[in-house]
Amino acid sequence: MNDTRQFDVFGMGNPLVDILVHVEEEFLIANKLSKGIMHLIDAERRRRLLELVKDRIVQLEAGGSCPNTMEALGMLGIKTVLTGKIGKEQ
């Protein structure tokens, strides 16, 4: 029997955007941020933090648990595909 699957794993999840920024330890302390964890924040806190780091943004990357899993599986040679809904953000 021929295997005609295009993909090995189909991922359905929330595609988020990770914003990578270089900041000093003092910035984290002053803004009550901890290393190595995700912070769920509201729109106002997001706006304030982005205003503080707007000149320090290094990279924007796809994020979220499902997209991250699909990427990791792809790095292992597994054929993956991702679907999700995005909003009206830039």
Helices and strands as residue ranges (DSSP letters): E 9-12, E 16-21, H 25-30, H 43-53, E 57-63, H 65-75, E 80-83
